[in-house]
Amino acid sequence: MVNIGDIIFQILMLLILIGGAGIIIAFIIGVKRLIQRQGANEKRLQRIEQRLDDMLKNKES
């Protein structure tokens, strides 16, 4: 006969493993989004710098 306590323990361990995997996946997705956002910010800064350079060149000429 199977012990009910063992079954409950096995189910709990499985749920903990699934939760841990979910946390790791969520962390990886968060890091990817941060990297993408950082890239977008850098592109925006480059466009602003380009505009400022253009404005300075127009003033000088």
Contacts in CASP RR format, 6 or more apart in sequence:
PFRMAT RR
TARGET T0000
AUTHOR 0000-0000-0000
METHOD contacts of the structure
MODEL  1
MVNIGDIIFQILMLLILIGGAGIIIAFIIGVKRLIQRQGANEKRLQRIEQ
RLDDMLKNKES
END
